[in-house]
Amino acid sequence: LTIEMTATPKQVSGSLIEVHLAEVIAEGMIKSEVHINPSSKNIKENKDLLEVALKKREYLKKLYQEEGANINPLLLIQIPNKKQTDTTNPEDYIVGLLADHNITESNGKLAIRLSGVDIKDLDERVKPHDSEIDVLLFKEAIALGWDCPRASLLFLQREWKEDRYSFNIQTLGRIMRMPEQKHYDE
């Protein structure tokens, strides 16, 4: 017996069992809502939006602590591919901004998942609820089939295209899971 699960089915061989979003939310498996760029009226640059995301991450961490949950919320930052006209890698700018907030690979608060990285080792360090890693930088590597329920925020630096709807939904799905499969009071 093979059971395959996906939020974005394309081809179905066998039986398709549909589970409605409201049922999954009611079970506490995923968040009941997602806010897209809240309080972004005063945002002038990407660094301002990153500042909002980092503050929200700290706020969520405090709320988890108040609930007695030992969860360090993970901020995912999706960066674009390097263009031919780029003189630096797209991640260099974000890495610099994060360093201004004392979030670096050397102090263990930043993980970077790009091609050529030992993904198994990285996943073992990123996935635990109490991981010291606060931020994960990636391009496309985590969009499909990756599970890290503590992932709570998504900061997009990559343009979403309509022809990649399934991929976009998979990426958004990375922050939809509830770390302990339950909703909290706050």
N, C-alpha and C positions, 0 to 999 in steps of 0.2 A: 504494500500500500504506500503510495507516495502522496503526501499532502504538500502542496505549494501554496504559499500565501504572498499576495502582493496587493498594494493599494492601486496599482495601475495595470490591470490585466490587458493583454493584447490578444493572444491566442489562447483558447481554452480547449484542452483535450480532457474529456471526462466531465465531471460535474462542477459547475460554478455555484458556489454558495455565497450569496450576497449578505454582507453584514452592514447595517446602516450606521452611519457616523454617530447618530444620537446614542445608539447602543454601546458603542465603543467609548464614548465620552462618559456615559452613565456608569460603566464598569470601572472608570478611573484609569483607563489605559492611556488616554491622550488628553491633552489640555482642552478645556471647554471653549477657549477662544485664543486668537492670536492677534496681537496689535502690530500693525504695519506703520513704522515710523511715527510713533506717538511723540507728541511735543516737538515736532520737527520744524516749527515755524521760524525759529531763529537760526536754523542751520544754514551756514554759508559755504562750508567746505566739508570734505570727507572727514577731516580731523575733528570737526565739531560733532558729526554724527558718531564717530568712534567714541568720543568723550561721553555722549549720551548712552551708548551701548555699554561702556565700562561701568558707568554709574549704575545702570540698571542691573548689571551682573552683581555688583556689590550689594545692591538693595535685595535682590533675590537670595543671595547668600545669607544675608541677615534674617530674612523671613524663614528660610529653611532652618536656621539655628534656633529661632524662636519656636518653631514647631518641633524641635528636638530631633530633626533629621540632619545627619552628617553628610550633607551633599554640597559639593562645590560646583555651582552652575558653570557650564562650559559655554563660552562665547565662540561661535564658529564664524570665521571670516573667509568668504569665498572671493578669491582674487581672479582677475582675468588672465588669459594667456598673453604672453609677450607678443607685441606687434613688431613688425619689421622696422617701424620707425622709432621704437622705444630704444633709448640708450641705456636704460637700467631695467632690471627685472621688476615686474609689478609688485612683487612682495617686499622689495627693499624699502619702499616708501612706508608701508604699513608696519614693517618690522621696526623702522626708525621711530614711528609714532608710538608704538607699544613700548619701546625702550624708554621713552620719556615718562612712561607710567610704571617703570621698573618691572616690565613684563618682557623677559628675554628667555632664549633657549638656555643660556648659561645658568640662570637661577632656577630653571625648571618650571617656570610659569607659562612658557610658550612652547607649543609643538607645531612643527611644520610638516605637512603631509603632501609632498610633491613626488613626482616620479623619481625613482632611484632610492627612496627611503625604505628602510626595513619596516614594512607595515605591521607585521605581527608584533614586533617589539614595541612599536609606537602605540598600537591598540591596547596592549597590556598596560601601558603607562597612562593612557588617556581615559579608558573606560571606567575604572573604579569610581564610585560616587565620591570618595574622599580624595581623589587624585589632586596633587598640587598644581596640575596644569590648569590654568585659567582660560587660555585662548588656544584654539587650533586654527591654523592657517591652511587652506587647501584650495585647489583649483576645481577638479571634478572628482577626485578619487573617492570621496565619501558619499557621493550622491546615491549610489545603488547598493542596496543590501548591507548597509552599515548600521549598527545599532549601538548607540551610546545614550541611554535615557537621561543622563544628566545634562546633555546638550540643551540649552535653554534659549539662546539668542542667536540670531543669524544676521550678520552684517555683510550685505552683498556689495561687492565691487565689480561684479560680472553682470553684464546686460542679459536679461531674460528674453528669450526669443519665443514667439508663438509656436514655431515649428518644433520646439523642444518641450512641449507641455508636460509630457510624462517625466522628463528629467527634472523640470522645475518643481513639480509636485513631490518627487522623491527628495529633492534638496530641502524643501520646506518641511517635509515629513521628519527630517532629522531633529527638529526642535519641538515636535508635537507630542512626543512620548512623556509620560509622567514617570519620574525616576523610581518611585515606590509603588506604582500602579494604584495610586489613590489620589484624590484631590485633598487639598489642605484647607483649613479654615480661612486663611488669607489668600 
